[in-house]
Amino acid sequence: MKRYALALDLQDDEQLIAEYERLHRNVAPEIQQSIKDSGITRMDIYRFADRMFMMIEADDDFSFVEKAAADAKNPLVQAWEELTWKYQKAIPGSKPEEKWVVMNKIFELSSTERNDG
């Protein structure tokens, strides 16, 4: 299993943020299926103010490149991406047209490790 953390910013507008959250309470089954079909087994999205954080768990053969290619061919996913871009904005440091940005892991605390010293 692979795990990824991603970040994205929203437009700094309380009404738009509320609408964005409403959209995510009822994501179309076809959009959810496209996510699952890519090999993603779990996806959690969190928000603080206008900053979004997404945690993804995926099969070992998951690929962002392959997911992007499949998404580009799926008109429902393209419509969803176009709709949600109204609420989103590029995070500082992202590339042009890049939405969710993969974050680098800098620390991990494992409950299985033990320090007997």
C-alpha positions as CSV (number, residue, x, y, z in Angstrom):
1,M,0.0,0.0,0.0
2,K,1.1,3.6,-0.8
3,R,0.1,6.7,1.2
4,Y,0.2,10.2,-0.1
5,A,-0.5,13.6,1.5
6,L,-1.6,16.4,-0.8
7,A,-2.5,20.1,-0.3
8,L,-4.7,22.6,-2.1
9,D,-6.0,26.0,-1.3
10,L,-9.5,27.3,-1.7
11,Q,-10.7,30.8,-2.6
12,D,-10.7,32.8,0.6
13,D,-14.5,33.3,0.5
14,E,-16.7,31.8,3.3
15,Q,-19.7,31.4,0.9
16,L,-17.6,29.6,-1.7
17,I,-16.0,27.4,0.9
18,A,-19.4,26.4,2.3
19,E,-20.6,25.5,-1.3
20,Y,-17.4,23.5,-1.8
21,E,-18.1,21.5,1.3
22,R,-21.7,20.9,0.3
23,L,-20.5,19.5,-3.1
24,H,-18.3,17.1,-1.2
25,R,-21.2,15.8,0.9
26,N,-22.7,14.3,-2.2
27,V,-20.0,13.4,-4.7
28,A,-21.5,11.5,-7.7
29,P,-21.0,7.8,-7.6
30,E,-19.3,7.9,-11.0
31,I,-16.7,10.3,-9.6
32,Q,-16.1,8.1,-6.6
33,Q,-15.9,5.0,-8.9
34,S,-13.2,6.7,-11.0
35,I,-11.2,7.3,-7.9
36,K,-11.5,3.7,-6.8
37,D,-10.7,2.4,-10.4
38,S,-7.4,4.2,-10.2
39,G,-6.3,2.1,-7.3
40,I,-7.1,4.5,-4.5
41,T,-8.6,2.6,-1.6
42,R,-9.1,5.4,0.9
43,M,-9.3,9.2,0.5
44,D,-9.8,11.7,3.4
45,I,-10.0,15.4,2.9
46,Y,-9.6,17.9,5.7
47,R,-9.9,21.7,5.7
48,F,-8.5,24.5,7.9
49,A,-9.6,28.0,6.7
50,D,-8.8,28.0,3.0
51,R,-6.1,25.2,3.1
52,M,-7.1,21.7,2.1
53,F,-5.3,18.5,3.1
54,M,-5.9,15.2,1.4
55,M,-4.7,11.8,2.6
56,I,-4.7,9.0,0.0
57,E,-4.1,5.3,0.5
58,A,-3.6,3.4,-2.7
59,D,-2.6,0.0,-4.1
60,D,1.1,-0.6,-4.8
61,D,0.6,-0.2,-8.5
62,F,-1.2,3.2,-8.2
63,S,0.2,5.9,-10.5
64,F,-0.7,9.7,-10.6
65,V,0.3,9.7,-14.3
66,E,-2.1,6.8,-15.1
67,K,-4.9,8.4,-13.0
68,A,-4.5,11.7,-14.8
69,A,-4.6,10.0,-18.2
70,A,-7.8,8.1,-17.2
71,D,-9.3,11.3,-15.8
72,A,-8.6,13.2,-19.1
73,K,-10.6,10.6,-21.0
74,N,-13.6,10.7,-18.6
75,P,-16.0,13.6,-19.4
76,L,-17.7,13.3,-15.9
77,V,-14.4,13.7,-14.1
78,Q,-13.5,16.6,-16.4
79,A,-16.9,18.3,-15.6
80,W,-16.2,17.8,-11.9
81,E,-12.7,19.3,-12.2
82,E,-14.1,22.3,-14.1
83,L,-16.8,22.8,-11.5
84,T,-14.5,22.5,-8.5
85,W,-11.9,24.8,-9.9
86,K,-14.3,27.7,-9.3
87,Y,-13.7,27.2,-5.5
88,Q,-10.0,26.3,-5.7
89,K,-6.8,28.2,-6.3
90,A,-3.2,27.1,-6.9
91,I,-1.2,26.6,-3.8
92,P,2.0,28.7,-3.6
93,G,4.8,26.9,-5.3
94,S,2.6,24.8,-7.5
95,K,3.1,24.5,-11.3
96,P,0.7,26.2,-13.7
97,E,-2.6,24.4,-13.9
98,E,-1.6,22.1,-11.0
99,K,-4.3,21.6,-8.4
100,W,-3.6,19.1,-5.6
101,V,0.2,19.1,-4.8
102,V,1.9,16.0,-3.3
103,M,3.5,16.9,0.0
104,N,6.9,15.5,1.1
105,K,6.9,13.4,4.3
106,I,9.4,14.8,6.8
107,F,8.6,12.8,9.9
108,E,6.9,9.6,11.0
109,L,6.2,8.2,14.5
110,S,5.6,4.5,14.5
111,S,3.8,2.9,17.3
112,T,5.6,-0.4,16.5
113,E,9.1,1.0,17.3
114,R,10.2,1.0,20.9
115,N,12.9,2.9,22.7
116,D,14.2,0.9,25.6
117,G,17.0,3.4,26.3
